Amino acid sequence: MSMDMTTVGDTGLLDTLQHEVALFARRAEQTRLGGVGQVRNSMDRAAYLLLNRLDREGPMGVKALAASMGIDSSTVTRQVAPLVDTGLVKRTSHPEDGRAVVLQLSPRGQSRLEEVRSSRRQLMAELTHDWAPEERETFCALLTRFNGALSARMSAPGVPGADQSPAS
């Protein structure tokens, strides 16, 4: 459903919002929100999201991983290959169907993911050190809501670029 944005509210506010989102996206990619210290910029976005998903949801096949991330299987296959090569992800046989391949976080991957998470938590703490706890909670809730709206929009039928995903 298309909406005339001029009727939603102040176009100046919407212009500011789209500009700030664009700046955020560029700065996030420039820093990769990599955190601080030696692990800064050491894991790209796709790798982080894949490792994080495997950690939270457990071992799964390529199709299931792709579906849970909202991207296609060929993208997951391409993104997982270097993670397998570097020992962060293991390919194993499915316990019930030996022909199927299951991806799982390796102990090395778990350790590396925790290093990056810790570094990113430290960065978030530094960036928001002068925010009240309620401000952090509100920002997190609004960013989660915004990401959810983007996700829903990208999965809507007929949306141009819907096959492109933030995780790809």
URSUL-V827698 format. One line per field, one symbol per residue. burial: b if it has 24 or more other ideal C-beta (glycine too) atoms within 12 Angstrom, else e. Layout:
# URSUL-V827698
burial = ???
This chain:
# URSUL-V827698
burial = eeeeeeeeeeeeeeeeeeeeeeeeeeeeeeebbbbeeebeeebbbbbbbbbbbbbeeebbbbeebbebbbbeeebbbebbeebbeeebbbbeeeeeeeeebbbbbbeebeebbebbbebbeebeeeeeeeeeeeeeeeeeeeeeeeeeeeeeebeeeeeeeeeebebb
